[in-house]
Amino acid sequence: MTISYKIDVLAKLKECGYSTYRIRKENIIGQSTITRLNKSKPVSWDNISIICKLLSCQPGDIVEFIPEEEGNADKKT
């Protein structure tokens, strides 16, 4: 199972007035989460919830599920 971002979350937050400086200063989300978003790595559902609230959107507007290839479905990492 792979979850992928459909949008550049930090860029979208910036468009809505939430620069990384403001996010850090107002302690909206932590620096480690900002770093993970910058590297397109997964973040917690709590953070997705905060992002959805700031962007007035649904989780499906931010992330998408990418099914594994059929040949790799039985492999565990």
PQR file with spaces between the fields and no chain letter, atoms N, CA, C, O and H, PARSE charges and radii, in Angstrom:
ATOM       1  N    MET     1       0.856   -1.174    0.000 -0.4000 1.5000
ATOM       2  CA   MET     1       0.000    0.000    0.000 -0.0000 2.0000
ATOM       3  C    MET     1       0.897    1.230    0.000  0.5500 1.7000
ATOM       4  O    MET     1       1.847    1.330    0.776 -0.5500 1.4000
ATOM       5  N    THR     2       0.577    2.153   -0.879 -0.4000 1.5000
ATOM       6  CA   THR     2       1.318    3.397   -0.954 -0.0000 2.0000
ATOM       7  C    THR     2       0.343    4.558   -0.909  0.5500 1.7000
ATOM       8  O    THR     2      -0.655    4.588   -1.629 -0.5500 1.4000
ATOM       9  H    THR     2      -0.195    2.072   -1.509  0.4000 1.0000
ATOM      10  N    ILE     3       0.657    5.507   -0.050 -0.4000 1.5000
ATOM      11  CA   ILE     3      -0.112    6.742    0.012 -0.0000 2.0000
ATOM      12  C    ILE     3       0.767    7.838   -0.568  0.5500 1.7000
ATOM      13  O    ILE     3       1.930    7.976   -0.188 -0.5500 1.4000
ATOM      14  H    ILE     3       1.468    5.483    0.534  0.4000 1.0000
ATOM      15  N    SER     4       0.213    8.612   -1.484 -0.4000 1.5000
ATOM      16  CA   SER     4       0.971    9.651   -2.163 -0.0000 2.0000
ATOM      17  C    SER     4       0.228   10.982   -2.057  0.5500 1.7000
ATOM      18  O    SER     4      -1.001   11.015   -2.012 -0.5500 1.4000
ATOM      19  H    SER     4      -0.731    8.500   -1.792  0.4000 1.0000
ATOM      20  N    TYR     5       0.983   12.072   -2.017 -0.4000 1.5000
ATOM      21  CA   TYR     5       0.371   13.400   -1.990 -0.0000 2.0000
ATOM      22  C    TYR     5      -0.059   13.805   -3.391  0.5500 1.7000
ATOM      23  O    TYR     5       0.695   13.657   -4.353 -0.5500 1.4000
ATOM      24  H    TYR     5       1.982   12.045   -2.053  0.4000 1.0000
ATOM      25  N    LYS     6      -1.262   14.309   -3.494 -0.4000 1.5000
ATOM      26  CA   LYS     6      -1.791   14.773   -4.771 -0.0000 2.0000
ATOM      27  C    LYS     6      -1.371   16.214   -5.058  0.5500 1.7000
ATOM      28  O    LYS     6      -1.364   16.649   -6.210 -0.5500 1.4000
ATOM      29  H    LYS     6      -1.875   14.429   -2.712  0.4000 1.0000
ATOM      30  N    ILE     7      -1.025   16.942   -4.011 -0.4000 1.5000
ATOM      31  CA   ILE     7      -0.652   18.347   -4.140 -0.0000 2.0000
ATOM      32  C    ILE     7       0.638   18.600   -3.370  0.5500 1.7000
ATOM      33  O    ILE     7       1.050   17.787   -2.543 -0.5500 1.4000
ATOM      34  H    ILE     7      -1.030   16.588   -3.075  0.4000 1.0000
ATOM      35  N    ASP     8       1.267   19.728   -3.649 -0.4000 1.5000
ATOM      36  CA   ASP     8       2.386   20.190   -2.832 -0.0000 2.0000
ATOM      37  C    ASP     8       1.759   20.891   -1.638  0.5500 1.7000
ATOM      38  O    ASP     8       1.341   22.044   -1.737 -0.5500 1.4000
ATOM      39  H    ASP     8       0.933   20.389   -4.321  0.4000 1.0000
ATOM      40  N    VAL     9       1.695   20.197   -0.514 -0.4000 1.5000
ATOM      41  CA   VAL     9       0.966   20.681    0.658 -0.0000 2.0000
ATOM      42  C    VAL     9       1.524   22.009    1.157  0.5500 1.7000
ATOM      43  O    VAL     9       0.763   22.933    1.442 -0.5500 1.4000
ATOM      44  H    VAL     9       2.035   19.260   -0.433  0.4000 1.0000
ATOM      45  N    LEU    10       2.844   22.111    1.263 -0.4000 1.5000
ATOM      46  CA   LEU    10       3.436   23.345    1.780 -0.0000 2.0000
ATOM      47  C    LEU    10       3.177   24.528    0.846  0.5500 1.7000
ATOM      48  O    LEU    10       2.941   25.641    1.315 -0.5500 1.4000
ATOM      49  H    LEU    10       3.463   21.361    1.032  0.4000 1.0000
ATOM      50  N    ALA    11       3.217   24.304   -0.455 -0.4000 1.5000
ATOM      51  CA   ALA    11       2.930   25.373   -1.414 -0.0000 2.0000
ATOM      52  C    ALA    11       1.474   25.816   -1.293  0.5500 1.7000
ATOM      53  O    ALA    11       1.176   27.009   -1.341 -0.5500 1.4000
ATOM      54  H    ALA    11       3.408   23.400   -0.836  0.4000 1.0000
ATOM      55  N    LYS    12       0.579   24.859   -1.137 -0.4000 1.5000
ATOM      56  CA   LYS    12      -0.847   25.184   -1.002 -0.0000 2.0000
ATOM      57  C    LYS    12      -1.112   25.938    0.298  0.5500 1.7000
ATOM      58  O    LYS    12      -1.897   26.886    0.318 -0.5500 1.4000
ATOM      59  H    LYS    12       0.821   23.890   -1.097  0.4000 1.0000
ATOM      60  N    LEU    13      -0.455   25.518    1.387 -0.4000 1.5000
ATOM      61  CA   LEU    13      -0.599   26.236    2.645 -0.0000 2.0000
ATOM      62  C    LEU    13      -0.101   27.674    2.492  0.5500 1.7000
ATOM      63  O    LEU    13      -0.719   28.607    3.005 -0.5500 1.4000
ATOM      64  H    LEU    13       0.182   24.748    1.370  0.4000 1.0000
ATOM      65  N    LYS    14       1.010   27.847    1.791 -0.4000 1.5000
ATOM      66  CA   LYS    14       1.568   29.188    1.585 -0.0000 2.0000
ATOM      67  C    LYS    14       0.592   30.056    0.790  0.5500 1.7000
ATOM      68  O    LYS    14       0.413   31.234    1.100 -0.5500 1.4000
ATOM      69  H    LYS    14       1.513   27.089    1.374  0.4000 1.0000
ATOM      70  N    GLU    15      -0.043   29.473   -0.240 -0.4000 1.5000
ATOM      71  CA   GLU    15      -1.053   30.204   -1.025 -0.0000 2.0000
ATOM      72  C    GLU    15      -2.192   30.696   -0.137  0.5500 1.7000
ATOM      73  O    GLU    15      -2.791   31.739   -0.396 -0.5500 1.4000
ATOM      74  H    GLU    15       0.102   28.517   -0.492  0.4000 1.0000
ATOM      75  N    CYS    16      -2.482   29.930    0.911 -0.4000 1.5000
ATOM      76  CA   CYS    16      -3.577   30.271    1.817 -0.0000 2.0000
ATOM      77  C    CYS    16      -3.112   31.118    3.007  0.5500 1.7000
ATOM      78  O    CYS    16      -3.858   31.317    3.966 -0.5500 1.4000
ATOM      79  H    CYS    16      -1.996   29.082    1.122  0.4000 1.0000
ATOM      80  N    GLY    17      -1.875   31.610    2.935 -0.4000 1.5000
ATOM      81  CA   GLY    17      -1.380   32.509    3.969 -0.0000 2.0000
ATOM      82  C    GLY    17      -0.640   31.837    5.107  0.5500 1.7000
ATOM      83  O    GLY    17      -0.344   32.483    6.112 -0.5500 1.4000
ATOM      84  H    GLY    17      -1.269   31.448    2.156  0.4000 1.0000
ATOM      85  N    TYR    18      -0.334   30.557    4.973 -0.4000 1.5000
ATOM      86  CA   TYR    18       0.372   29.828    6.020 -0.0000 2.0000
ATOM      87  C    TYR    18       1.783   29.475    5.566  0.5500 1.7000
ATOM      88  O    TYR    18       2.042   28.352    5.134 -0.5500 1.4000
ATOM      89  H    TYR    18      -0.574   30.032    4.156  0.4000 1.0000
ATOM      90  N    SER    19       2.694   30.444    5.668 -0.4000 1.5000
ATOM      91  CA   SER    19       4.093   30.185    5.329 -0.0000 2.0000
ATOM      92  C    SER    19       4.674   29.254    6.388  0.5500 1.7000
ATOM      93  O    SER    19       4.111   29.110    7.473 -0.5500 1.4000
ATOM      94  H    SER    19       2.484   31.356    6.018  0.4000 1.0000
ATOM      95  N    THR    20       5.794   28.627    6.069 -0.4000 1.5000
ATOM      96  CA   THR    20       6.416   27.749    7.056 -0.0000 2.0000
ATOM      97  C    THR    20       6.834   28.558    8.286  0.5500 1.7000
ATOM      98  O    THR    20       6.800   28.043    9.403 -0.5500 1.4000
ATOM      99  H    THR    20       6.251   28.743    5.187  0.4000 1.0000
ATOM     100  N    TYR    21       7.224   29.801    8.093 -0.4000 1.5000
ATOM     101  CA   TYR    21       7.564   30.662    9.233 -0.0000 2.0000
ATOM     102  C    TYR    21       6.344   30.824   10.143  0.5500 1.7000
ATOM     103  O    TYR    21       6.448   30.656   11.358 -0.5500 1.4000
ATOM     104  H    TYR    21       7.252   30.220    7.186  0.4000 1.0000
ATOM     105  N    ARG    22       5.195   31.149    9.558 -0.4000 1.5000
ATOM     106  CA   ARG    22       3.975   31.338   10.355 -0.0000 2.0000
ATOM     107  C    ARG    22       3.567   30.033   11.043  0.5500 1.7000
ATOM     108  O    ARG    22       3.167   30.040   12.207 -0.5500 1.4000
ATOM     109  H    ARG    22       5.111   31.286    8.571  0.4000 1.0000
ATOM     110  N    ILE    23       3.668   28.924   10.325 -0.4000 1.5000
ATOM     111  CA   ILE    23       3.292   27.625   10.884 -0.0000 2.0000
ATOM     112  C    ILE    23       4.154   27.303   12.102  0.5500 1.7000
ATOM     113  O    ILE    23       3.650   26.830   13.121 -0.5500 1.4000
ATOM     114  H    ILE    23       3.993   28.918    9.380  0.4000 1.0000
ATOM     115  N    ARG    24       5.463   27.564   11.990 -0.4000 1.5000
ATOM     116  CA   ARG    24       6.366   27.316   13.117 -0.0000 2.0000
ATOM     117  C    ARG    24       6.116   28.304   14.249  0.5500 1.7000
ATOM     118  O    ARG    24       6.033   27.912   15.413 -0.5500 1.4000
ATOM     119  H    ARG    24       5.872   27.948   11.162  0.4000 1.0000
ATOM     120  N    LYS    25       5.996   29.584   13.907 -0.4000 1.5000
ATOM     121  CA   LYS    25       5.825   30.624   14.924 -0.0000 2.0000
ATOM     122  C    LYS    25       4.542   30.415   15.727  0.5500 1.7000
ATOM     123  O    LYS    25       4.547   30.570   16.948 -0.5500 1.4000
ATOM     124  H    LYS    25       6.064   29.902   12.962  0.4000 1.0000
ATOM     125  N    GLU    26       3.456   30.071   15.063 -0.4000 1.5000
ATOM     126  CA   GLU    26       2.173   29.871   15.732 -0.0000 2.0000
ATOM     127  C    GLU    26       2.002   28.437   16.243  0.5500 1.7000
ATOM     128  O    GLU    26       0.960   28.087   16.798 -0.5500 1.4000
ATOM     129  H    GLU    26       3.452   29.945   14.071  0.4000 1.0000
ATOM     130  N    ASN    27       3.042   27.610   16.048 -0.4000 1.5000
ATOM     131  CA   ASN    27       3.042   26.219   16.515 -0.0000 2.0000
ATOM     132  C    ASN    27       1.813   25.450   16.016  0.5500 1.7000
ATOM     133  O    ASN    27       1.169   24.719   16.768 -0.5500 1.4000
ATOM     134  H    ASN    27       3.888   27.895   15.597  0.4000 1.0000
ATOM     135  N    ILE    28       1.509   25.634   14.739 -0.4000 1.5000
ATOM     136  CA   ILE    28       0.362   24.962   14.120 -0.0000 2.0000
ATOM     137  C    ILE    28       0.679   23.485   13.906  0.5500 1.7000
ATOM     138  O    ILE    28      -0.104   22.611   14.279 -0.5500 1.4000
ATOM     139  H    ILE    28       2.032   26.228   14.127  0.4000 1.0000
ATOM     140  N    ILE    29       1.827   23.218   13.304 -0.4000 1.5000
ATOM     141  CA   ILE    29       2.355   21.861   13.194 -0.0000 2.0000
ATOM     142  C    ILE    29       3.853   21.936   13.470  0.5500 1.7000
ATOM     143  O    ILE    29       4.464   22.993   13.312 -0.5500 1.4000
ATOM     144  H    ILE    29       2.462   23.928   13.001  0.4000 1.0000
ATOM     145  N    GLY    30       4.442   20.822   13.881 -0.4000 1.5000
ATOM     146  CA   GLY    30       5.838   20.807   14.278 -0.0000 2.0000
ATOM     147  C    GLY    30       6.811   20.851   13.110  0.5500 1.7000
ATOM     148  O    GLY    30       6.456   20.575   11.964 -0.5500 1.4000
ATOM     149  H    GLY    30       3.945   19.964   14.010  0.4000 1.0000
ATOM     150  N    GLN    31       8.043   21.204   13.436 -0.4000 1.5000
ATOM     151  CA   GLN    31       9.101   21.278   12.433 -0.0000 2.0000
ATOM     152  C    GLN    31       9.334   19.932   11.769  0.5500 1.7000
ATOM     153  O    GLN    31       9.578   19.876   10.563 -0.5500 1.4000
ATOM     154  H    GLN    31       8.331   21.428   14.367  0.4000 1.0000
ATOM     155  N    SER    32       9.265   18.846   12.528 -0.4000 1.5000
ATOM     156  CA   SER    32       9.484   17.526   11.928 -0.0000 2.0000
ATOM     157  C    SER    32       8.407   17.209   10.886  0.5500 1.7000
ATOM     158  O    SER    32       8.688   16.567    9.874 -0.5500 1.4000
ATOM     159  H    SER    32       9.067   18.890   13.508  0.4000 1.0000
ATOM     160  N    THR    33       7.195   17.655   11.135 -0.4000 1.5000
ATOM     161  CA   THR    33       6.113   17.450   10.164 -0.0000 2.0000
ATOM     162  C    THR    33       6.357   18.288    8.917  0.5500 1.7000
ATOM     163  O    THR    33       6.132   17.819    7.801 -0.5500 1.4000
ATOM     164  H    THR    33       6.967   18.177   11.957  0.4000 1.0000
ATOM     165  N    ILE    34       6.810   19.510    9.094 -0.4000 1.5000
ATOM     166  CA   ILE    34       7.132   20.365    7.946 -0.0000 2.0000
ATOM     167  C    ILE    34       8.221   19.707    7.101  0.5500 1.7000
ATOM     168  O    ILE    34       8.144   19.693    5.872 -0.5500 1.4000
ATOM     169  H    ILE    34       6.992   19.891   10.000  0.4000 1.0000
ATOM     170  N    THR    35       9.230   19.164    7.770 -0.4000 1.5000
ATOM     171  CA   THR    35      10.316   18.480    7.061 -0.0000 2.0000
ATOM     172  C    THR    35       9.788   17.272    6.306  0.5500 1.7000
ATOM     173  O    THR    35      10.167   17.050    5.156 -0.5500 1.4000
ATOM     174  H    THR    35       9.293   19.175    8.768  0.4000 1.0000
ATOM     175  N    ARG    36       8.919   16.486    6.933 -0.4000 1.5000
ATOM     176  CA   ARG    36       8.345   15.307    6.270 -0.0000 2.0000
ATOM     177  C    ARG    36       7.518   15.715    5.049  0.5500 1.7000
ATOM     178  O    ARG    36       7.594   15.070    4.004 -0.5500 1.4000
ATOM     179  H    ARG    36       8.611   16.666    7.868  0.4000 1.0000
ATOM     180  N    LEU    37       6.733   16.779    5.180 -0.4000 1.5000
ATOM     181  CA   LEU    37       5.934   17.259    4.048 -0.0000 2.0000
ATOM     182  C    LEU    37       6.839   17.746    2.917  0.5500 1.7000
ATOM     183  O    LEU    37       6.551   17.521    1.742 -0.5500 1.4000
ATOM     184  H    LEU    37       6.672   17.303    6.029  0.4000 1.0000
ATOM     185  N    ASN    38       7.922   18.408    3.279 -0.4000 1.5000
ATOM     186  CA   ASN    38       8.860   18.912    2.278 -0.0000 2.0000
ATOM     187  C    ASN    38       9.498   17.776    1.485  0.5500 1.7000
ATOM     188  O    ASN    38       9.851   17.945    0.318 -0.5500 1.4000
ATOM     189  H    ASN    38       8.155   18.590    4.234  0.4000 1.0000
ATOM     190  N    LYS    39       9.645   16.613    2.128 -0.4000 1.5000
ATOM     191  CA   LYS    39      10.238   15.440    1.481 -0.0000 2.0000
ATOM     192  C    LYS    39       9.185   14.476    0.948  0.5500 1.7000
ATOM     193  O    LYS    39       9.517   13.367    0.530 -0.5500 1.4000
ATOM     194  H    LYS    39       9.358   16.475    3.076  0.4000 1.0000
ATOM     195  N    SER    40       7.913   14.890    0.960 -0.4000 1.5000
ATOM     196  CA   SER    40       6.788   14.068    0.500 -0.0000 2.0000
ATOM     197  C    SER    40       6.696   12.741    1.253  0.5500 1.7000
ATOM     198  O    SER    40       6.340   11.716    0.673 -0.5500 1.4000
ATOM     199  H    SER    40       7.644   15.791    1.300  0.4000 1.0000
ATOM     200  N    LYS    41       7.016   12.766    2.531 -0.4000 1.5000
ATOM     201  CA   LYS    41       6.894   11.577    3.370 -0.0000 2.0000
ATOM     202  C    LYS    41       5.574   11.639    4.125  0.5500 1.7000
ATOM     203  O    LYS    41       5.035   12.725    4.337 -0.5500 1.4000
ATOM     204  H    LYS    41       7.305   13.599    3.002  0.4000 1.0000
ATOM     205  N    PRO    42       5.050   10.492    4.532 -0.5600 1.5000
ATOM     206  CA   PRO    42       3.755   10.487    5.210  0.2800 2.0000
ATOM     207  C    PRO    42       3.804   11.189    6.571  0.5500 1.7000
ATOM     208  O    PRO    42       4.830   11.193    7.251 -0.5500 1.4000
ATOM     209  N    VAL    43       2.682   11.772    6.943 -0.4000 1.5000
ATOM     210  CA   VAL    43       2.516   12.400    8.255 -0.0000 2.0000
ATOM     211  C    VAL    43       1.303   11.769    8.928  0.5500 1.7000
ATOM     212  O    VAL    43       0.539   11.043    8.292 -0.5500 1.4000
ATOM     213  H    VAL    43       1.848   11.769    6.391  0.4000 1.0000
ATOM     214  N    SER    44       1.132   12.045   10.206 -0.4000 1.5000
ATOM     215  CA   SER    44       0.043   11.431   10.960 -0.0000 2.0000
ATOM     216  C    SER    44      -1.320   11.947   10.488  0.5500 1.7000
ATOM     217  O    SER    44      -1.425   12.992    9.846 -0.5500 1.4000
ATOM     218  H    SER    44       1.752   12.635   10.723  0.4000 1.0000
ATOM     219  N    TRP    45      -2.346   11.186   10.825 -0.4000 1.5000
ATOM     220  CA   TRP    45      -3.710   11.607   10.487 -0.0000 2.0000
ATOM     221  C    TRP    45      -4.098   12.857   11.260  0.5500 1.7000
ATOM     222  O    TRP    45      -4.906   13.656   10.787 -0.5500 1.4000
ATOM     223  H    TRP    45      -2.261   10.338   11.347  0.4000 1.0000
ATOM     224  N    ASP    46      -3.525   13.032   12.450 -0.4000 1.5000
ATOM     225  CA   ASP    46      -3.778   14.265   13.195 -0.0000 2.0000
ATOM     226  C    ASP    46      -3.288   15.475   12.401  0.5500 1.7000
ATOM     227  O    ASP    46      -3.962   16.503   12.338 -0.5500 1.4000
ATOM     228  H    ASP    46      -2.868   12.382   12.834  0.4000 1.0000
ATOM     229  N    ASN    47      -2.113   15.338   11.798 -0.4000 1.5000
ATOM     230  CA   ASN    47      -1.582   16.437   10.989 -0.0000 2.0000
ATOM     231  C    ASN    47      -2.378   16.627    9.705  0.5500 1.7000
ATOM     232  O    ASN    47      -2.602   17.757    9.272 -0.5500 1.4000
ATOM     233  H    ASN    47      -1.566   14.503   11.849  0.4000 1.0000
ATOM     234  N    ILE    48      -2.804   15.533    9.100 -0.4000 1.5000
ATOM     235  CA   ILE    48      -3.662   15.646    7.909 -0.0000 2.0000
ATOM     236  C    ILE    48      -4.938   16.387    8.279  0.5500 1.7000
ATOM     237  O    ILE    48      -5.420   17.216    7.507 -0.5500 1.4000
ATOM     238  H    ILE    48      -2.622   14.615    9.451  0.4000 1.0000
ATOM     239  N    SER    49      -5.485   16.101    9.443 -0.4000 1.5000
ATOM     240  CA   SER    49      -6.696   16.780    9.915 -0.0000 2.0000
ATOM     241  C    SER    49      -6.469   18.281   10.056  0.5500 1.7000
ATOM     242  O    SER    49      -7.315   19.078    9.650 -0.5500 1.4000
ATOM     243  H    SER    49      -5.094   15.427   10.070  0.4000 1.0000
ATOM     244  N    ILE    50      -5.337   18.670   10.627 -0.4000 1.5000
ATOM     245  CA   ILE    50      -5.007   20.094   10.776 -0.0000 2.0000
ATOM     246  C    ILE    50      -4.869   20.748    9.408  0.5500 1.7000
ATOM     247  O    ILE    50      -5.377   21.847    9.185 -0.5500 1.4000
ATOM     248  H    ILE    50      -4.649   18.023   10.956  0.4000 1.0000
ATOM     249  N    ILE    51      -4.187   20.076    8.502 -0.4000 1.5000
ATOM     250  CA   ILE    51      -3.989   20.618    7.146 -0.0000 2.0000
ATOM     251  C    ILE    51      -5.333   20.784    6.446  0.5500 1.7000
ATOM     252  O    ILE    51      -5.573   21.804    5.799 -0.5500 1.4000
ATOM     253  H    ILE    51      -3.775   19.183    8.684  0.4000 1.0000
ATOM     254  N    CYS    52      -6.209   19.791    6.570 -0.4000 1.5000
ATOM     255  CA   CYS    52      -7.539   19.880    5.957 -0.0000 2.0000
ATOM     256  C    CYS    52      -8.323   21.066    6.517  0.5500 1.7000
ATOM     257  O    CYS    52      -9.019   21.763    5.779 -0.5500 1.4000
ATOM     258  H    CYS    52      -6.014   18.963    7.096  0.4000 1.0000
ATOM     259  N    LYS    53      -8.207   21.286    7.810 -0.4000 1.5000
ATOM     260  CA   LYS    53      -8.897   22.417    8.425 -0.0000 2.0000
ATOM     261  C    LYS    53      -8.363   23.740    7.876  0.5500 1.7000
ATOM     262  O    LYS    53      -9.139   24.640    7.555 -0.5500 1.4000
ATOM     263  H    LYS    53      -7.642   20.719    8.410  0.4000 1.0000
ATOM     264  N    LEU    54      -7.035   23.858    7.769 -0.4000 1.5000
ATOM     265  CA   LEU    54      -6.428   25.097    7.264 -0.0000 2.0000
ATOM     266  C    LEU    54      -6.784   25.355    5.798  0.5500 1.7000
ATOM     267  O    LEU    54      -6.985   26.499    5.390 -0.5500 1.4000
ATOM     268  H    LEU    54      -6.404   23.127    8.029  0.4000 1.0000
ATOM     269  N    LEU    55      -6.858   24.278    5.016 -0.4000 1.5000
ATOM     270  CA   LEU    55      -7.123   24.410    3.579 -0.0000 2.0000
ATOM     271  C    LEU    55      -8.607   24.265    3.229  0.5500 1.7000
ATOM     272  O    LEU    55      -8.983   24.387    2.064 -0.5500 1.4000
ATOM     273  H    LEU    55      -6.695   23.349    5.347  0.4000 1.0000
ATOM     274  N    SER    56      -9.443   24.008    4.229 -0.4000 1.5000
ATOM     275  CA   SER    56     -10.880   23.776    3.996 -0.0000 2.0000
ATOM     276  C    SER    56     -11.092   22.716    2.919  0.5500 1.7000
ATOM     277  O    SER    56     -11.765   22.952    1.915 -0.5500 1.4000
ATOM     278  H    SER    56      -9.137   23.909    5.176  0.4000 1.0000
ATOM     279  N    CYS    57     -10.501   21.540    3.149 -0.4000 1.5000
ATOM     280  CA   CYS    57     -10.611   20.460    2.173 -0.0000 2.0000
ATOM     281  C    CYS    57     -10.788   19.129    2.886  0.5500 1.7000
ATOM     282  O    CYS    57     -10.845   19.073    4.114 -0.5500 1.4000
ATOM     283  H    CYS    57      -9.955   21.348    3.964  0.4000 1.0000
ATOM     284  N    GLN    58     -10.873   18.073    2.115 -0.4000 1.5000
ATOM     285  CA   GLN    58     -11.005   16.712    2.614 -0.0000 2.0000
ATOM     286  C    GLN    58      -9.671   15.974    2.426  0.5500 1.7000
ATOM     287  O    GLN    58      -8.889   16.348    1.551 -0.5500 1.4000
ATOM     288  H    GLN    58     -10.827   18.118    1.117  0.4000 1.0000
ATOM     289  N    PRO    59      -9.395   14.931    3.231 -0.5600 1.5000
ATOM     290  CA   PRO    59      -8.143   14.185    3.070  0.2800 2.0000
ATOM     291  C    PRO    59      -7.909   13.695    1.638  0.5500 1.7000
ATOM     292  O    PRO    59      -6.770   13.672    1.170 -0.5500 1.4000
ATOM     293  N    GLY    60      -8.970   13.307    0.950 -0.4000 1.5000
ATOM     294  CA   GLY    60      -8.837   12.842   -0.433 -0.0000 2.0000
ATOM     295  C    GLY    60      -8.391   13.920   -1.403  0.5500 1.7000
ATOM     296  O    GLY    60      -7.965   13.616   -2.517 -0.5500 1.4000
ATOM     297  H    GLY    60      -9.894   13.326    1.331  0.4000 1.0000
ATOM     298  N    ASP    61      -8.486   15.179   -0.989 -0.4000 1.5000
ATOM     299  CA   ASP    61      -7.980   16.273   -1.811 -0.0000 2.0000
ATOM     300  C    ASP    61      -6.462   16.399   -1.681  0.5500 1.7000
ATOM     301  O    ASP    61      -5.809   17.028   -2.514 -0.5500 1.4000
ATOM     302  H    ASP    61      -8.833   15.426   -0.084  0.4000 1.0000
ATOM     303  N    ILE    62      -5.912   15.796   -0.633 -0.4000 1.5000
ATOM     304  CA   ILE    62      -4.481   15.916   -0.333 -0.0000 2.0000
ATOM     305  C    ILE    62      -3.709   14.658   -0.681  0.5500 1.7000
ATOM     306  O    ILE    62      -2.634   14.724   -1.277 -0.5500 1.4000
ATOM     307  H    ILE    62      -6.443   15.286    0.044  0.4000 1.0000
ATOM     308  N    VAL    63      -4.266   13.504   -0.304 -0.4000 1.5000
ATOM     309  CA   VAL    63      -3.556   12.239   -0.507 -0.0000 2.0000
ATOM     310  C    VAL    63      -4.386   11.278   -1.344  0.5500 1.7000
ATOM     311  O    VAL    63      -5.606   11.399   -1.450 -0.5500 1.4000
ATOM     312  H    VAL    63      -5.140   13.451    0.180  0.4000 1.0000
ATOM     313  N    GLU    64      -3.675   10.313   -1.940 -0.4000 1.5000
ATOM     314  CA   GLU    64      -4.354    9.274   -2.711 -0.0000 2.0000
ATOM     315  C    GLU    64      -3.692    7.933   -2.436  0.5500 1.7000
ATOM     316  O    GLU    64      -2.500    7.861   -2.133 -0.5500 1.4000
ATOM     317  H    GLU    64      -2.684   10.214   -1.854  0.4000 1.0000
ATOM     318  N    PHE    65      -4.469    6.894   -2.543 -0.4000 1.5000
ATOM     319  CA   PHE    65      -3.986    5.528   -2.387 -0.0000 2.0000
ATOM     320  C    PHE    65      -3.550    5.012   -3.737  0.5500 1.7000
ATOM     321  O    PHE    65      -4.284    5.121   -4.719 -0.5500 1.4000
ATOM     322  H    PHE    65      -5.437    6.953   -2.789  0.4000 1.0000
ATOM     323  N    ILE    66      -2.358    4.450   -3.788 -0.4000 1.5000
ATOM     324  CA   ILE    66      -1.856    3.850   -5.021 -0.0000 2.0000
ATOM     325  C    ILE    66      -1.716    2.357   -4.773  0.5500 1.7000
ATOM     326  O    ILE    66      -0.861    1.936   -3.994 -0.5500 1.4000
ATOM     327  H    ILE    66      -1.762    4.361   -2.990  0.4000 1.0000
ATOM     328  N    PRO    67      -2.552    1.547   -5.431 -0.5600 1.5000
ATOM     329  CA   PRO    67      -2.494    0.094   -5.205  0.2800 2.0000
ATOM     330  C    PRO    67      -1.143   -0.476   -5.637  0.5500 1.7000
ATOM     331  O    PRO    67      -0.511    0.010   -6.574 -0.5500 1.4000
ATOM     332  N    GLU    68      -0.725   -1.518   -4.927 -0.4000 1.5000
ATOM     333  CA   GLU    68       0.504   -2.199   -5.299 -0.0000 2.0000
ATOM     334  C    GLU    68       0.268   -2.988   -6.575  0.5500 1.7000
ATOM     335  O    GLU    68      -0.860   -3.358   -6.902 -0.5500 1.4000
ATOM     336  H    GLU    68      -1.238   -1.913   -4.166  0.4000 1.0000
ATOM     337  N    GLU    69       1.351   -3.234   -7.282 -0.4000 1.5000
ATOM     338  CA   GLU    69       1.237   -4.068   -8.476 -0.0000 2.0000
ATOM     339  C    GLU    69       0.827   -5.465   -8.032  0.5500 1.7000
ATOM     340  O    GLU    69       1.199   -5.911   -6.947 -0.5500 1.4000
ATOM     341  H    GLU    69       2.267   -2.933   -7.016  0.4000 1.0000
ATOM     342  N    GLU    70       0.066   -6.151   -8.866 -0.4000 1.5000
ATOM     343  CA   GLU    70      -0.445   -7.469   -8.503 -0.0000 2.0000
ATOM     344  C    GLU    70       0.666   -8.437   -8.141  0.5500 1.7000
ATOM     345  O    GLU    70       0.497   -9.229   -7.214 -0.5500 1.4000
ATOM     346  H    GLU    70      -0.237   -5.789   -9.747  0.4000 1.0000
ATOM     347  N    GLY    71       1.779   -8.405   -8.824 -0.4000 1.5000
ATOM     348  CA   GLY    71       2.894   -9.321   -8.560 -0.0000 2.0000
ATOM     349  C    GLY    71       3.567   -9.038   -7.235  0.5500 1.7000
ATOM     350  O    GLY    71       4.205   -9.925   -6.669 -0.5500 1.4000
ATOM     351  H    GLY    71       1.917   -7.761   -9.577  0.4000 1.0000
ATOM     352  N    ASN    72       3.438   -7.807   -6.720 -0.4000 1.5000
ATOM     353  CA   ASN    72       4.103   -7.428   -5.478 -0.0000 2.0000
ATOM     354  C    ASN    72       3.149   -7.411   -4.292  0.5500 1.7000
ATOM     355  O    ASN    72       3.563   -7.078   -3.181 -0.5500 1.4000
ATOM     356  H    ASN    72       2.919   -7.086   -7.181  0.4000 1.0000
ATOM     357  N    ALA    73       1.911   -7.755   -4.494 -0.4000 1.5000
ATOM     358  CA   ALA    73       0.905   -7.650   -3.424 -0.0000 2.0000
ATOM     359  C    ALA    73       1.192   -8.578   -2.258  0.5500 1.7000
ATOM     360  O    ALA    73       0.853   -8.255   -1.119 -0.5500 1.4000
ATOM     361  H    ALA    73       1.575   -8.026   -5.396  0.4000 1.0000
ATOM     362  N    ASP    74       1.807   -9.719   -2.515 -0.4000 1.5000
ATOM     363  CA   ASP    74       2.047  -10.675   -1.440 -0.0000 2.0000
ATOM     364  C    ASP    74       3.372  -10.421   -0.716  0.5500 1.7000
ATOM     365  O    ASP    74       3.614  -11.018    0.333 -0.5500 1.4000
ATOM     366  H    ASP    74       2.083   -9.980   -3.440  0.4000 1.0000
ATOM     367  N    LYS    75       4.214   -9.570   -1.238 -0.4000 1.5000
ATOM     368  CA   LYS    75       5.509   -9.292   -0.624 -0.0000 2.0000
ATOM     369  C    LYS    75       5.326   -8.340    0.540  0.5500 1.7000
ATOM     370  O    LYS    75       4.529   -7.403    0.477 -0.5500 1.4000
ATOM     371  H    LYS    75       4.017   -9.085   -2.091  0.4000 1.0000
ATOM     372  N    LYS    76       6.070   -8.590    1.596 -0.4000 1.5000
ATOM     373  CA   LYS    76       6.050   -7.713    2.761 -0.0000 2.0000
ATOM     374  C    LYS    76       7.422   -7.070    2.885  0.5500 1.7000
ATOM     375  O    LYS    76       8.449   -7.706    2.644 -0.5500 1.4000
ATOM     376  H    LYS    76       6.717   -9.350    1.647  0.4000 1.0000
ATOM     377  N    THR    77       7.420   -5.792    3.266 -0.4000 1.5000
ATOM     378  CA   THR    77       8.706   -5.106    3.418 -0.0000 2.0000
ATOM     379  C    THR    77       9.106   -5.010    4.847  0.5500 1.7000
ATOM     380  O    THR    77      10.164   -4.462    5.157 -0.5500 1.4000
ATOM     381  H    THR    77       6.586   -5.276    3.462  0.4000 1.0000
